[in-house]
């Protein structure tokens, strides 16, 4: 197996440039480890039938208006969207993977908006395939990538605000490491950097990941602190979410 190219988009500042690229022969994996892609992965594993990534709160509310059975999920500043934030609507769920229990999400569709993760997914529209990446599904994701043998593979780190996020770089680096022996000389400098970060951290992944800005913020919120170790579990939800051309993510 060989790839024509492996690249990692390290910063959300680069999202806008994706719209100008021809992604038709590129497979993308989006990492928002803390927490959007982890949360979506758990929701799909627990029976959610589809998730619509929404770039804005209004877009999510419009999806609910079109289908009243859709659950609204999302966050701003890490916290569940309430009427003060949305201007009108109290969202059913936040962005915690621990909320996505079968009793709540099984058989349901979700419209979800987060600060960066859903924007990153929408930025990849037009790619050949778009997968959700996180530590929770790492090995099965790596194997699917191997089986697919994409001509080009782009790992997209959602980041925080306009900044890179350590946890997403570690996730992308873990996938780089998983497929490294198949790559030859086709990895970009950014891919090598991400892999080096992961290889230097993997024996203390939770400890080092907990030092990331996102993790430190979550750990200071008692109701969300457990999300950090939850999202750094490896291979506990071996389900791969994939975004189709119509914009919905399903297992």
Secondary structure, 3 states (H helix, E strand, C coil): CCCCEEEEECCHHHHHHHCCCCCCCEEEEEECCCCHHHHHHHHHHCCCCEEEECCCHHHHHHHHHHCCCCEEEEEECCEECCHHHHCCCCCCECCCHHHCCHHHHCCCEEEEECCCHHHHHHHCCCCCEEEEECHHHHHHHHHHHHHHCCCEEEEEECCECCECCHHHHHHHHHHHHHHHHHCCCCECHHHHHHHHHHHHHHHHHHHHHCCCHHHHHHHCCCCCCHHHHHHCCCCCCCCCCEECCCCEEEC
